[in-house]
C-alpha cells in the first residue's frame, strides 16, 4: 500500500474538553478499577461499585414487563421514527404514571422522552447553557452533571449535603453561592450516592429557596419509589407551583432494565414560567438536533405492584446487611442507615491504615487484592469516602464484606 504523507500535516486534533469531561464519570473510574483485577484470582468479582443489579437472578425484571416489550415489538406498530419528544401514547403513559403522585395532572405536552436519564441531563443542561450561566450541584452527587456542565461551559458551584442531618441540602450554602447568573440547582431524591430520602418539609424549603433566588429545581428522581425506611418518597414536582421543577427519571432502576435506555424530562410548572422564559423552546431546539427516544413504554401500564414490592424488599434486606456489616470493618463508618436508592456512603478512616494514600488508592488495591469493586468517594465529589451498593444478591454482600474485612486486617496499622 502506498504511504501517503500530508505535506501540511493533519488539521484535526484531540478535543481536550471532551476527554476532560469524560474523566469525571463513574464509568471511567469503574473501568480503571476493573483493569486492576488480578487475572490469576479465580474468585468471582464482587461488584459493589455501580447501581445495576439486573444480572442477579433475584433482581430480574418482571415477566410482565418483558412480555409487554415483546408484544410491542411484534406488533410492528413502533418500528418507525418517533417525534423528537417521543410518541404520543408513550408520553401520555408517562404523564398518567407520574400524575398519580402529584396534586395536578400532567399533560403529554409536559413530557419529553429521552434515551435514558443521562440524555435527559444532556438535554436540560444544554438548554440552560447561556453565556456566563452557573449551576448549583450537590456534593456528593452524580458526576454526570459535572461532566456535562463542563462540556457545555456552565460554571459549576457546589453546595454540601449534610451527613449529620441525613444528607439534607445545606440551603444556607445554596443562598450564598447563587447570583444573577445562577440558572438551576440539582437535587437527587432518593439519594445517589447517599441512600437518603428527603421529607416533604425539606423539599418545600428547597422550592422556597429556589423561588427566592429565581432559579429552577432539577429533580433527579431516577430512583423514585425505591424507598424502604421510615420516610416515603415524595416527588419534587408537588412543589412546582412554588418554583418551576424539571423532573428527570427513567425505567432503569424501578423496573431493573437499564439496558432499555428509556428516560424522561418532565416540566412541573403550572404557572408557565419555563415557557415564558424560553426554556421550553430551548429543550425542543436541542431535541430537534439530537437522537430520537425509544418508541415503546408499555411496561409502565402493565407492571403489577407485587413486583415493585419485591424489589423494595430486596433492597431493604441488602441495606440491612450492608449497614450491619459496615460495623464489623473498623476503618469505615456510616453516618446514617440508607433508606432509599441502592447506595450508602461510608467515611474512610485513613489513620487506621498503613500504605493507603487516599480513597482511590484504597479501592485500586482492594480491586487488585480481593477482586472487590467499591467506588471511591472522589468519583462522586467526596474525597476519602466510599460509595457501596447493596443492590445485589445477599450472598455477594456477605462475601464482599468478608473480603473487605480481610483487606482491612492486612493493611491495618498496628496499635
URGI-V627285 format. One record per pair of residues at least 6 apart in sequence whose ideal C-beta (glycine too) atoms are under 8 Angstrom apart, sorted by sequence separation. I is the first residue (numbers start at 1). J is the second residue. If there is no record, write none. Layout:
# URGI-V627285
<<I:J> <I:J>>
This chain:
# URGI-V627285
<<22:28> <53:59> <54:60> <72:78> <85:91> <99:105> <114:120> <149:155> <150:156> <161:167> <162:168> <190:196> <191:197> <210:216> <227:233> <239:245> <251:257> <252:258> <269:275> <274:280> <275:281> <326:332> <338:344> <350:356> <356:362> <366:372> <367:373> <377:383> <378:384> <54:61> <99:106> <128:135> <149:156> <161:168> <162:169> <178:185> <189:196> <190:197> <191:198> <210:217> <226:233> <267:274> <326:333> <337:344> <366:373> <377:384> <380:387> <390:397> <37:45> <82:90> <98:106> <112:120> <137:145> <161:169> <162:170> <189:197> <198:206> <225:233> <237:245> <250:258> <252:260> <326:334> <350:358> <366:374> <377:385> <379:387> <78:87> <114:123> <137:146> <161:170> <189:198> <224:233> <236:245> <251:260> <252:261> <353:362> <356:365> <376:385> <377:386> <95:105> <125:135> <135:145> <146:156> <159:169> <160:170> <207:217> <237:247> <252:262> <334:344> <335:345> <363:373> <376:386> <377:387> <34:45> <95:106> <112:123> <159:170> <174:185> <187:198> <206:217> <224:235> <236:247> <251:262> <252:263> <323:334> <334:345> <348:359> <363:374> <375:386> <376:387> <95:107> <137:149> <235:247> <250:262> <251:263> <334:346> <335:347> <363:375> <374:386> <375:387> <95:108> <160:173> <250:263> <267:280> <333:346> <334:347> <363:376> <374:387> <375:388> <135:149> <159:173> <189:203> <221:235> <249:263> <250:264> <323:337> <332:346> <333:347> <348:362> <362:376> <374:388> <375:389> <95:110> <159:174> <221:236> <248:263> <249:264> <323:338> <332:347> <33:49> <92:108> <95:111> <187:203> <219:235> <248:264> <322:338> <332:348> <333:349> <360:376> <91:108> <94:111> <219:236> <247:264> <248:265> <249:266> <331:348> <332:349> <359:376> <91:109> <159:177> <169:187> <219:237> <247:265> <248:266> <265:283> <319:337> <326:344> <331:349> <358:376> <359:377> <360:378> <30:49> <92:111> <94:113> <135:154> <137:156> <139:158> <158:177> <187:206> <217:236> <246:265> <247:266> <319:338> <330:349> <331:350> <359:378> <30:50> <88:108> <91:111> <125:145> <134:154> <135:155> <137:157> <138:158> <139:159> <141:161> <157:177> <246:266> <319:339> <326:346> <358:378> <91:112> <133:154> <134:155> <135:156> <136:157> <137:158> <138:159> <139:160> <140:161> <157:178> <185:206> <246:267> <247:268> <323:344> <331:352> <91:113> <126:148> <133:155> <134:156> <135:157> <136:158> <137:159> <138:160> <139:161> <217:239> <245:267> <246:268> <322:344> <330:352> <331:353> <90:113> <121:144> <125:148> <129:152> <132:155> <134:157> <136:159> <138:161> <244:267> <245:268> <363:386> <26:50> <121:145> <125:149> <129:153> <167:191> <244:268> <245:269> <318:342> <359:383> <362:386> <86:111> <129:154> <157:182> <185:210> <224:249> <244:269> <319:344> <358:383> <359:384> <85:111> <86:112> <87:113> <118:144> <122:148> <126:152> <128:154> <155:181> <159:185> <217:243> <219:245> <221:247> <222:248> <358:384> <359:385> <85:112> <86:113> <121:148> <125:152> <167:194> <216:243> <217:244> <218:245> <219:246> <221:248> <222:249> <226:253> <244:271> <315:342> <359:386> <85:113> <168:196> <192:220> <215:243> <216:244> <217:245> <218:246> <219:247> <220:248> <221:249> <222:250> <226:254> <240:268> <246:274> <372:400> <125:154> <154:183> <167:196> <169:198> <207:236> <216:245> <217:246> <219:248> <220:249> <224:253> <225:254> <237:266> <240:269> <241:270> <244:273> <348:377> <161:191> <166:196> <168:198> <185:215> <187:217> <189:219> <192:222> <197:227> <206:236> <216:246> <218:248> <222:252> <223:253> <224:254> <240:270> <241:271> <244:274> <263:293> <374:404> <82:113> <138:169> <163:194> <182:213> <184:215> <187:218> <189:220> <190:221> <192:223> <203:234> <211:242> <222:253> <223:254> <237:268> <262:293> <372:403> <183:215> <184:216> <185:217> <186:218> <187:219> <188:220> <189:221> <191:223> <197:229> <199:231> <207:239> <210:242> <211:243> <236:268> <262:294> <345:377> <371:403> <372:404> <161:194> <169:202> <182:215> <183:216> <184:217> <185:218> <187:220> <190:223> <198:231> <203:236> <206:239> <207:240> <210:243> <261:294> <370:403> <168:202> <171:205> <175:209> <184:218> <186:220> <189:223> <190:224> <197:231> <200:234> <208:242> <260:294> <262:296> <350:384> <370:404> <161:196> <171:206> <174:209> <178:213> <188:223> <197:232> <199:234> <203:238> <204:239> <207:242> <208:243> <244:279> <262:297> <345:380> <372:407> <190:226> <197:233> <198:234> <203:239> <207:243> <348:384> <370:406> <169:206> <175:212> <178:215> <190:227> <345:382> <347:384> <348:385> <366:403> <370:407> <136:174> <171:209> <175:213> <200:238> <204:242> <207:245> <347:385> <348:386> <366:404> <369:407> <174:213> <346:385> <345:385> <346:386> <136:177> <145:186> <222:263> <345:386> <366:407> <369:410> <136:178> <257:299> <345:387> <346:388> <365:407> <190:233> <344:387> <345:388> <189:233> <255:299> <343:387> <344:388> <134:179> <141:186> <189:234> <343:388> <136:182> <142:188> <251:297> <343:389> <344:390> <365:411> <134:181> <135:182> <141:188> <189:236> <342:389> <343:390> <133:181> <134:182> <135:183> <136:184> <137:185> <138:186> <251:299> <255:303> <342:390> <132:181> <133:182> <134:183> <135:184> <136:185> <137:186> <138:187> <187:236> <251:300> <342:391> <133:183> <135:185> <136:186> <138:188> <142:192> <135:186> <141:192> <142:193> <141:193> <338:390> <130:183> <140:193> <140:194> <254:308> <332:386> <128:183> <256:311> <353:408> <356:411> <128:184> <352:408> <355:411> <216:273> <254:311> <354:411> <216:274> <353:411> <354:412> <353:412> <354:413> <352:412> <353:413> <352:413> <184:246> <326:388> <351:413> <216:279> <322:388> <322:390> <321:390> <319:390> <318:390> <325:397> <329:401> <318:391> <321:394> <325:398> <328:401> <318:392> <315:390> <322:397> <326:401> <329:404> <315:391> <318:394> <321:397> <325:401> <329:405> <314:391> <317:394> <321:398> <328:405> <331:408> <142:220> <330:408> <136:215> <318:397> <322:401> <329:408> <331:412> <330:412> <225:308> <228:312> <226:311> <227:312> <228:313> <226:312> <225:312> <228:315> <228:316> <253:341> <226:315> <253:342> <228:319> <124:218> <121:220> <117:220> <117:222> <233:340> <229:337> <231:339> <229:338> <230:339> <229:339> <228:339> <229:340> <227:339> <228:340> <227:340> <226:340> <226:341> <26:142> <226:342> <26:143> <223:340> <25:143> <26:144> <223:341> <24:143> <25:144> <223:342> <24:144> <24:146> <25:147> <124:246> <24:147> <124:248> <195:319> <22:147> <21:147> <24:150> <21:148> <121:248> <120:248> <21:150> <120:249> <20:150> <21:151> <120:250> <117:248> <117:249> <17:150> <18:151> <102:235> <117:250> <17:151> <101:235> <116:250> <102:237> <103:238> <117:252> <101:237> <102:238> <104:240> <114:250> <116:252> <98:235> <101:238> <98:237> <196:336> <51:192> <124:265> <116:258> <123:265> <196:338> <197:339> <120:263> <195:338> <196:339> <197:340> <119:263> <120:264> <194:338> <195:339> <196:340> <116:261> <118:263> <120:265> <195:340> <115:261> <116:262> <117:263> <195:341> <115:262> <116:263> <194:341> <195:342> <115:263> <195:343> <98:247> <113:262> <114:263> <190:339> <191:340> <192:341> <194:343> <195:344> <113:263> <114:264> <190:340> <191:341> <192:342> <193:343> <194:344> <195:345> <98:249> <113:264> <114:265> <128:279> <189:340> <190:341> <192:343> <194:345> <112:264> <127:279> <191:343> <193:345> <111:264> <112:265> <111:265> <112:266> <128:282> <111:266> <127:282> <110:266> <126:282> <127:283> <110:267> <110:268> <127:285> <110:269> <124:283> <127:286> <106:266> <123:283> <126:286> <106:268> <123:286> <123:287> <102:268> <104:270> <123:290> <98:266> <122:290> <167:336> <94:264> <166:336> <112:283> <119:290> <164:335> <94:266> <119:291> <163:335> <163:336> <119:293> <112:287> <115:291> <86:264> <115:293> <167:345> <114:293> <115:294> <113:293> <113:294> <163:345> <193:375> <113:297> <163:347> <193:377> <193:380> <65:255> <69:260> <65:257> <62:255> <61:255> <193:387> <61:256> <60:256> <61:257> <59:256> <85:284> <84:284> <51:253> <54:256> <85:287> <53:256> <54:257> <84:287> <90:293> <94:297> <97:300> <54:258> <84:288> <93:297> <97:301> <54:259> <90:295> <93:298> <96:301> <140:345> <52:258> <84:290> <90:296> <94:300> <86:293> <90:297> <93:300> <84:292> <85:293> <87:295> <89:297> <93:301> <83:292> <86:295> <82:292> <81:292> <82:293> <82:294> <82:295> <80:295> <79:295> <78:295> <78:296> <72:295> <73:296> <158:381> <72:296> <72:298> <69:296> <71:298> <68:296> <69:298> <68:298> <69:299> <68:299> <68:301> <65:299> <68:302> <64:299> <68:303> <146:381> <143:379> <65:302> <140:377> <143:380> <64:302> <65:303> <142:380> <143:381> <64:303> <141:380> <64:304> <140:380> <141:381> <62:303> <140:381> <62:304> <65:307> <139:381> <140:382> <64:307> <138:381> <139:382> <62:307> <140:385> <61:307> <140:387> <59:311> <59:314> <58:314> <53:342> <51:341> <51:342> <51:343> <50:373> <46:370> <48:372> <49:373> <46:371> <48:373> <49:374> <50:375> <45:371> <46:372> <47:373> <48:374> <49:375> <44:371> <45:372> <46:373> <36:364> <43:371> <45:373> <36:365> <33:363> <37:367> <38:368> <41:371> <29:360> <33:364> <36:367> <37:368> <38:369> <32:364> <36:368> <59:391> <34:367> <38:371> <59:392> <33:367> <37:371> <58:393> <53:389> <56:392> <57:393> <56:393> <49:387> <51:389> <53:391> <34:373> <50:389> <52:391> <53:392> <33:373> <48:388> <49:389> <51:391> <56:396> <48:389> <33:375> <47:389> <48:390> <30:373> <48:392> <30:375> <47:392> <29:375> <46:392> <29:376> <48:396> <26:375> <47:396> <48:397> <29:379> <46:396> <48:400> <26:379> <46:399> <26:380> <46:400> <46:403>>
